Amino acid sequence: MKSIIYSILTLALSSSLTAQVSLGTNVINESAVLKMGNGTDNKGFILPIVTDLTAFANDTANNKPGMMFYDNSEKCIKFTKGDNSVSQCILTEDQISTPSAQESTAGSFNVNSVTSYTNVVTPITVAKSDVLDRTTLISFTTTREIRNGSSSCAKIFIRLRRERTDSSNNTVSTVLREYEMDNAVTLANSTLEHPLSFTYYDENPAGFVQKYYLEARRDSGCSVSTNLLTGNDFNLIAY
């Protein structure tokens, strides 16, 4: 009889050890190995608090992959990698990237007046994120109006340029896209319209401020009576 009772207790204990576990509540969750609390008692879960991160990371006997802890110096949650190193801060709510949209418009821009690159619309700046790499979606639409007088040469250039500035105020300028709108022949004193639109994705590494310019110029050897960019709409979404 004692052996039967012992077998039943052993089986029951074994089953409880392999089943889901709940702490602070009698309700278990079949999808989780551990459920803590019920959310109605205003209590939370406190992780181990590490005050000496170097000593903690170098403790090879205890530093196992996937251990979570609270870094008291940086006031954030981290985890161990198992190679005597720890992760960066796990994102907190205030560090999550919220998409931000910006727009810059201009009714018309006279390309005839410039032979060097000049802003068509006001540049747009993406603020620095200290934590996240971000992606920026850029779009531009315009319509070119040409009215030909004595010359049929009407070549112009439009480009998207980025200035990336780091925390030491070092700036690097990069041309991301450049378009050539070639010669267009129109009848004397008649207006020809050419639409242009493009979309571009760019990366915004953490720690950098990025400024985007939409610029245009005409070929120095070309001149027509009217050479306008109208309905200029420059949009940017960083997320």
C-alpha positions as YAML, in Angstrom:
chain: A
units: angstrom
residues:
- id: 1
  name: MET
  ca: [0.00, 0.00, 0.00]
- id: 2
  name: LYS
  ca: [2.81, 2.41, 0.93]
- id: 3
  name: SER
  ca: [4.49, 1.79, -2.41]
- id: 4
  name: ILE
  ca: [1.21, 2.53, -4.24]
- id: 5
  name: ILE
  ca: [0.75, 5.80, -2.34]
- id: 6
  name: TYR
  ca: [4.37, 6.72, -2.97]
- id: 7
  name: SER
  ca: [3.93, 6.05, -6.69]
- id: 8
  name: ILE
  ca: [0.78, 8.21, -6.86]
- id: 9
  name: LEU
  ca: [2.49, 11.10, -5.02]
- id: 10
  name: THR
  ca: [5.54, 10.82, -7.25]
- id: 11
  name: LEU
  ca: [3.36, 10.92, -10.37]
- id: 12
  name: ALA
  ca: [1.38, 13.90, -9.07]
- id: 13
  name: LEU
  ca: [4.54, 15.80, -8.19]
- id: 14
  name: SER
  ca: [6.10, 15.01, -11.53]
- id: 15
  name: SER
  ca: [3.00, 16.26, -13.37]
- id: 16
  name: SER
  ca: [2.94, 19.51, -11.41]
- id: 17
  name: LEU
  ca: [6.58, 20.16, -12.18]
- id: 18
  name: THR
  ca: [6.05, 19.85, -15.91]
- id: 19
  name: ALA
  ca: [2.76, 21.78, -16.04]
- id: 20
  name: GLN
  ca: [2.23, 25.54, -16.32]
- id: 21
  name: VAL
  ca: [3.02, 27.49, -13.16]
- id: 22
  name: SER
  ca: [1.23, 30.49, -11.67]
- id: 23
  name: LEU
  ca: [2.52, 32.80, -8.95]
- id: 24
  name: GLY
  ca: [0.28, 35.27, -7.16]
- id: 25
  name: THR
  ca: [-2.84, 33.89, -8.86]
- id: 26
  name: ASN
  ca: [-4.70, 30.62, -9.12]
- id: 27
  name: VAL
  ca: [-5.28, 31.11, -12.83]
- id: 28
  name: ILE
  ca: [-2.82, 29.51, -15.23]
- id: 29
  name: ASN
  ca: [-2.23, 30.26, -18.89]
- id: 30
  name: GLU
  ca: [-1.93, 27.21, -21.11]
- id: 31
  name: SER
  ca: [0.31, 29.12, -23.53]
- id: 32
  name: ALA
  ca: [2.88, 30.16, -20.93]
- id: 33
  name: VAL
  ca: [5.27, 28.23, -18.69]
- id: 34
  name: LEU
  ca: [4.87, 30.92, -16.02]
- id: 35
  name: LYS
  ca: [2.08, 33.36, -15.19]
- id: 36
  name: MET
  ca: [2.57, 35.93, -12.46]
- id: 37
  name: GLY
  ca: [-0.16, 37.89, -10.74]
- id: 38
  name: ASN
  ca: [-3.50, 38.95, -12.17]
- id: 39
  name: GLY
  ca: [-2.90, 42.64, -12.84]
- id: 40
  name: THR
  ca: [-5.55, 43.80, -10.39]
- id: 41
  name: ASP
  ca: [-3.41, 44.08, -7.26]
- id: 42
  name: ASN
  ca: [-1.16, 46.89, -8.59]
- id: 43
  name: LYS
  ca: [1.96, 44.80, -8.12]
- id: 44
  name: GLY
  ca: [4.78, 44.17, -10.56]
- id: 45
  name: PHE
  ca: [7.73, 41.86, -11.09]
- id: 46
  name: ILE
  ca: [11.15, 43.04, -9.87]
- id: 47
  name: LEU
  ca: [14.15, 41.74, -11.80]
- id: 48
  name: PRO
  ca: [17.55, 41.22, -10.15]
- id: 49
  name: ILE
  ca: [19.25, 44.61, -9.81]
- id: 50
  name: VAL
  ca: [22.87, 44.74, -10.99]
- id: 51
  name: THR
  ca: [25.09, 47.51, -9.63]
- id: 52
  name: ASP
  ca: [28.47, 46.31, -10.99]
- id: 53
  name: LEU
  ca: [27.90, 45.46, -14.65]
- id: 54
  name: THR
  ca: [31.53, 44.52, -15.35]
- id: 55
  name: ALA
  ca: [31.71, 42.03, -12.51]
- id: 56
  name: PHE
  ca: [28.34, 40.61, -13.47]
- id: 57
  name: ALA
  ca: [29.34, 40.12, -17.11]
- id: 58
  name: ASN
  ca: [32.66, 38.51, -16.17]
- id: 59
  name: ASP
  ca: [31.07, 36.00, -13.81]
- id: 60
  name: THR
  ca: [31.41, 33.12, -16.27]
- id: 61
  name: ALA
  ca: [30.03, 30.61, -13.80]
- id: 62
  name: ASN
  ca: [26.67, 32.36, -13.67]
- id: 63
  name: ASN
  ca: [26.52, 34.38, -16.89]
- id: 64
  name: LYS
  ca: [24.23, 32.24, -19.02]
- id: 65
  name: PRO
  ca: [22.57, 33.33, -22.29]
- id: 66
  name: GLY
  ca: [19.17, 34.96, -21.90]
- id: 67
  name: MET
  ca: [19.36, 36.05, -18.25]
- id: 68
  name: MET
  ca: [17.44, 39.30, -17.75]
- id: 69
  name: PHE
  ca: [18.35, 41.91, -15.16]
- id: 70
  name: TYR
  ca: [17.98, 45.59, -14.30]
- id: 71
  name: ASP
  ca: [21.10, 47.73, -14.86]
- id: 72
  name: ASN
  ca: [21.02, 50.20, -11.99]
- id: 73
  name: SER
  ca: [23.54, 52.54, -13.68]
- id: 74
  name: GLU
  ca: [21.65, 53.05, -16.94]
- id: 75
  name: LYS
  ca: [18.22, 52.49, -15.37]
- id: 76
  name: CYS
  ca: [17.07, 49.95, -17.92]
- id: 77
  name: ILE
  ca: [16.56, 46.23, -18.53]
- id: 78
  name: LYS
  ca: [19.29, 44.20, -20.23]
- id: 79
  name: PHE
  ca: [20.05, 40.54, -20.89]
- id: 80
  name: THR
  ca: [23.18, 38.42, -20.96]
- id: 81
  name: LYS
  ca: [24.62, 36.95, -24.16]
- id: 82
  name: GLY
  ca: [26.58, 34.17, -22.52]
- id: 83
  name: ASP
  ca: [29.97, 35.30, -23.86]
- id: 84
  name: ASN
  ca: [30.93, 37.58, -20.98]
- id: 85
  name: SER
  ca: [28.91, 40.38, -22.53]
- id: 86
  name: VAL
  ca: [25.49, 41.93, -22.05]
- id: 87
  name: SER
  ca: [23.03, 43.58, -24.38]
- id: 88
  name: GLN
  ca: [22.27, 47.24, -24.80]
- id: 89
  name: CYS
  ca: [19.19, 48.60, -23.05]
- id: 90
  name: ILE
  ca: [15.99, 46.89, -24.07]
- id: 91
  name: LEU
  ca: [13.63, 49.53, -25.44]
- id: 92
  name: THR
  ca: [11.32, 51.28, -23.05]
- id: 93
  name: GLU
  ca: [8.05, 52.87, -24.05]
- id: 94
  name: ASP
  ca: [9.46, 56.37, -24.40]
- id: 95
  name: GLN
  ca: [12.19, 55.08, -26.71]
- id: 96
  name: ILE
  ca: [9.88, 53.39, -29.22]
- id: 97
  name: SER
  ca: [9.94, 55.18, -32.54]
- id: 98
  name: THR
  ca: [6.71, 56.98, -33.40]
- id: 99
  name: PRO
  ca: [6.35, 57.81, -37.10]
- id: 100
  name: SER
  ca: [6.73, 61.53, -37.75]
- id: 101
  name: ALA
  ca: [5.61, 63.21, -40.96]
- id: 102
  name: GLN
  ca: [6.83, 66.49, -42.42]
- id: 103
  name: GLU
  ca: [5.92, 68.37, -45.58]
- id: 104
  name: SER
  ca: [7.49, 71.24, -47.49]
- id: 105
  name: THR
  ca: [5.73, 72.84, -50.44]
- id: 106
  name: ALA
  ca: [6.27, 75.62, -52.95]
- id: 107
  name: GLY
  ca: [3.85, 76.90, -55.57]
- id: 108
  name: SER
  ca: [6.46, 77.47, -58.29]
- id: 109
  name: PHE
  ca: [10.20, 77.63, -58.74]
- id: 110
  name: ASN
  ca: [11.88, 79.41, -61.66]
- id: 111
  name: VAL
  ca: [14.64, 77.08, -62.89]
- id: 112
  name: ASN
  ca: [15.72, 79.66, -65.48]
- id: 113
  name: SER
  ca: [17.18, 81.83, -62.73]
- id: 114
  name: VAL
  ca: [19.75, 79.32, -61.42]
- id: 115
  name: THR
  ca: [22.73, 77.56, -62.99]
- id: 116
  name: SER
  ca: [23.91, 76.11, -59.66]
- id: 117
  name: TYR
  ca: [21.83, 73.85, -57.41]
- id: 118
  name: THR
  ca: [19.29, 75.83, -55.40]
- id: 119
  name: ASN
  ca: [16.55, 74.73, -52.97]
- id: 120
  name: VAL
  ca: [13.20, 74.22, -54.66]
- id: 121
  name: VAL
  ca: [11.45, 73.91, -51.27]
- id: 122
  name: THR
  ca: [12.51, 74.42, -47.66]
- id: 123
  name: PRO
  ca: [14.80, 71.56, -46.49]
- id: 124
  name: ILE
  ca: [13.42, 69.01, -44.01]
- id: 125
  name: THR
  ca: [15.32, 67.86, -40.91]
- id: 126
  name: VAL
  ca: [14.96, 64.49, -39.16]
- id: 127
  name: ALA
  ca: [15.89, 64.85, -35.48]
- id: 128
  name: LYS
  ca: [18.47, 62.61, -33.87]
- id: 129
  name: SER
  ca: [17.42, 59.41, -32.11]
- id: 130
  name: ASP
  ca: [19.87, 58.32, -29.42]
- id: 131
  name: VAL
  ca: [18.51, 54.77, -29.33]
- id: 132
  name: LEU
  ca: [16.97, 53.68, -32.61]
- id: 133
  name: ASP
  ca: [18.00, 53.36, -36.21]
- id: 134
  name: ARG
  ca: [15.13, 54.77, -38.25]
- id: 135
  name: THR
  ca: [13.95, 54.51, -41.83]
- id: 136
  name: THR
  ca: [12.81, 57.56, -43.77]
- id: 137
  name: LEU
  ca: [10.37, 57.52, -46.66]
- id: 138
  name: ILE
  ca: [10.84, 60.52, -48.95]
- id: 139
  name: SER
  ca: [8.60, 61.53, -51.83]
- id: 140
  name: PHE
  ca: [8.52, 64.47, -54.21]
- id: 141
  name: THR
  ca: [6.10, 65.50, -56.93]
- id: 142
  name: THR
  ca: [6.31, 68.42, -59.31]
- id: 143
  name: THR
  ca: [5.22, 69.54, -62.77]
- id: 144
  name: ARG
  ca: [7.63, 71.26, -65.11]
- id: 145
  name: GLU
  ca: [6.20, 73.97, -67.35]
- id: 146
  name: ILE
  ca: [8.17, 75.02, -70.42]
- id: 147
  name: ARG
  ca: [7.35, 77.83, -72.79]
- id: 148
  name: ASN
  ca: [9.75, 78.06, -75.70]
- id: 149
  name: GLY
  ca: [10.85, 81.28, -77.22]
- id: 150
  name: SER
  ca: [13.87, 81.46, -79.48]
- id: 151
  name: SER
  ca: [15.72, 78.46, -78.00]
- id: 152
  name: SER
  ca: [14.79, 74.78, -77.87]
- id: 153
  name: CYS
  ca: [17.44, 73.90, -75.25]
- id: 154
  name: ALA
  ca: [15.65, 73.37, -71.91]
- id: 155
  name: LYS
  ca: [17.67, 70.79, -69.99]
- id: 156
  name: ILE
  ca: [17.41, 70.95, -66.18]
- id: 157
  name: PHE
  ca: [18.62, 68.81, -63.27]
- id: 158
  name: ILE
  ca: [16.81, 67.92, -60.03]
- id: 159
  name: ARG
  ca: [18.45, 66.16, -57.12]
- id: 160
  name: LEU
  ca: [17.78, 64.87, -53.60]
- id: 161
  name: ARG
  ca: [20.68, 65.55, -51.23]
- id: 162
  name: ARG
  ca: [21.24, 64.54, -47.61]
- id: 163
  name: GLU
  ca: [23.42, 66.11, -44.93]
- id: 164
  name: ARG
  ca: [24.22, 63.75, -42.04]
- id: 165
  name: THR
  ca: [25.62, 65.34, -38.85]
- id: 166
  name: ASP
  ca: [27.02, 63.38, -35.90]
- id: 167
  name: SER
  ca: [27.23, 64.34, -32.23]
- id: 168
  name: SER
  ca: [30.57, 66.10, -32.85]
- id: 169
  name: ASN
  ca: [28.98, 68.30, -35.55]
- id: 170
  name: ASN
  ca: [30.84, 66.57, -38.36]
- id: 171
  name: THR
  ca: [28.69, 66.76, -41.49]
- id: 172
  name: VAL
  ca: [28.79, 64.56, -44.59]
- id: 173
  name: SER
  ca: [26.84, 65.56, -47.72]
- id: 174
  name: THR
  ca: [25.58, 62.82, -50.06]
- id: 175
  name: VAL
  ca: [23.57, 63.07, -53.29]
- id: 176
  name: LEU
  ca: [20.94, 60.35, -53.02]
- id: 177
  name: ARG
  ca: [19.15, 60.82, -56.34]
- id: 178
  name: GLU
  ca: [19.69, 63.01, -59.40]
- id: 179
  name: TYR
  ca: [17.32, 63.41, -62.34]
- id: 180
  name: GLU
  ca: [17.92, 65.01, -65.72]
- id: 181
  name: MET
  ca: [14.90, 66.41, -67.50]
- id: 182
  name: ASP
  ca: [16.13, 66.58, -71.05]
- id: 183
  name: ASN
  ca: [15.54, 69.04, -73.85]
- id: 184
  name: ALA
  ca: [11.96, 69.61, -74.82]
- id: 185
  name: VAL
  ca: [10.83, 71.19, -78.06]
- id: 186
  name: THR
  ca: [7.60, 73.15, -78.02]
- id: 187
  name: LEU
  ca: [5.84, 75.27, -80.55]
- id: 188
  name: ALA
  ca: [6.58, 78.96, -80.29]
- id: 189
  name: ASN
  ca: [4.81, 80.51, -77.33]
- id: 190
  name: SER
  ca: [3.04, 77.26, -76.39]
- id: 191
  name: THR
  ca: [3.38, 75.64, -72.95]
- id: 192
  name: LEU
  ca: [4.49, 72.03, -72.43]
- id: 193
  name: GLU
  ca: [4.02, 70.26, -69.07]
- id: 194
  name: HIS
  ca: [6.20, 67.39, -67.81]
- id: 195
  name: PRO
  ca: [5.22, 65.73, -64.48]
- id: 196
  name: LEU
  ca: [7.88, 64.20, -62.24]
- id: 197
  name: SER
  ca: [7.51, 62.14, -59.08]
- id: 198
  name: PHE
  ca: [9.79, 59.85, -57.14]
- id: 199
  name: THR
  ca: [10.03, 57.95, -53.86]
- id: 200
  name: TYR
  ca: [13.19, 57.17, -51.92]
- id: 201
  name: TYR
  ca: [13.92, 55.15, -48.76]
- id: 202
  name: ASP
  ca: [16.84, 56.20, -46.57]
- id: 203
  name: GLU
  ca: [18.37, 54.90, -43.33]
- id: 204
  name: ASN
  ca: [18.75, 57.14, -40.29]
- id: 205
  name: PRO
  ca: [21.35, 55.63, -37.93]
- id: 206
  name: ALA
  ca: [20.96, 56.37, -34.24]
- id: 207
  name: GLY
  ca: [22.98, 59.37, -33.08]
- id: 208
  name: PHE
  ca: [22.77, 61.40, -36.30]
- id: 209
  name: VAL
  ca: [20.76, 64.41, -37.44]
- id: 210
  name: GLN
  ca: [19.79, 64.20, -41.11]
- id: 211
  name: LYS
  ca: [18.68, 67.08, -43.31]
- id: 212
  name: TYR
  ca: [17.20, 66.58, -46.77]
- id: 213
  name: TYR
  ca: [17.37, 69.05, -49.65]
- id: 214
  name: LEU
  ca: [15.40, 69.09, -52.91]
- id: 215
  name: GLU
  ca: [17.43, 71.17, -55.36]
- id: 216
  name: ALA
  ca: [17.33, 72.11, -59.04]
- id: 217
  name: ARG
  ca: [19.36, 73.95, -61.67]
- id: 218
  name: ARG
  ca: [19.29, 74.48, -65.41]
- id: 219
  name: ASP
  ca: [21.98, 73.60, -67.89]
- id: 220
  name: SER
  ca: [24.15, 76.71, -68.17]
- id: 221
  name: GLY
  ca: [23.94, 76.52, -71.96]
- id: 222
  name: CYS
  ca: [20.14, 76.34, -72.06]
- id: 223
  name: SER
  ca: [17.54, 79.03, -71.76]
- id: 224
  name: VAL
  ca: [13.85, 79.17, -72.64]
- id: 225
  name: SER
  ca: [11.20, 81.80, -72.12]
- id: 226
  name: THR
  ca: [9.56, 79.89, -69.25]
- id: 227
  name: ASN
  ca: [11.05, 77.04, -67.25]
- id: 228
  name: LEU
  ca: [9.11, 76.50, -64.03]
- id: 229
  name: LEU
  ca: [8.62, 73.74, -61.48]
- id: 230
  name: THR
  ca: [5.06, 74.09, -60.18]
- id: 231
  name: GLY
  ca: [3.02, 72.33, -57.51]
- id: 232
  name: ASN
  ca: [6.15, 71.23, -55.67]
- id: 233
  name: ASP
  ca: [5.35, 68.85, -52.80]
- id: 234
  name: PHE
  ca: [8.19, 67.41, -50.71]
- id: 235
  name: ASN
  ca: [7.10, 64.81, -48.09]
- id: 236
  name: LEU
  ca: [9.05, 62.86, -45.51]
- id: 237
  name: ILE
  ca: [7.99, 60.21, -42.99]
- id: 238
  name: ALA
  ca: [10.52, 58.92, -40.43]
- id: 239
  name: TYR
  ca: [9.61, 55.75, -38.56]
...
